[in-house]
Amino acid sequence: MHRELPKFLTKLKEHGFSVKLDTNGFFPDVLEECLGHVDYVAMDVKTCREKYRLLGASDTENMIRSLEMLKMGKVPYEFRTTAVPELLTVQDAHSIGEMIKGTKTYAIQQFTTQDTLDKRYQTLKPYAPEKIDEIAKIVEPYTEKVILRV
């Protein structure tokens, strides 16, 4: 989201660093400027489009623009979802699958209650690995590879 990010990444590359960019996708213009200066991008797909309002986003068009931009394959990338019980259900997995359809790599990460910005998430019980496996099986047909980080 910082306008100077592309310049900073250019300097890192000039000094021989490998660069991975983590993004929520809400600033596609900045992301596009950065693509020539990164080796890998990891973009969060936090939930289905309808539930992004729970995270304070009233409009997901920019996130979708970034998602589609990365799917064009200019740099290696992954989409990833942290399995927060309120934000990711079996039903949501179908919608997420449609959003990421045609992507190479999708990762589902286990949610932990440590270091949450919203304190109410500290009381949520993370999904059992079997539930995350169930969600992964729903998303598998939409992507070449599903990675589980549980």
Number of C-alpha atoms within 10 A of each C-alpha: 13 7 12 10 15 19 12 13 21 16 13 15 15 11 9 8 13 13 15 15 16 14 18 18 24 20 16 22 14 17 21 15 13 19 19 14 23 19 16 17 20 20 22 20 25 19 23 21 19 13 16 16 12 11 10 8 13 12 13 15 13 15 21 18 16 21 23 17 16 24 19 11 11 13 15 17 21 24 24 23 20 20 23 20 15 12 16 20 16 16 11 18 21 15 17 20 20 14 17 22 18 15 21 17 19 28 20 22 16 18 19 17 15 9 9 11 9 7 11 9 18 14 8 14 12 18 17 10 13 9 14 22 15 12 20 21 14 17 26 17 14 21 16 13 16 20 14 15 14 15
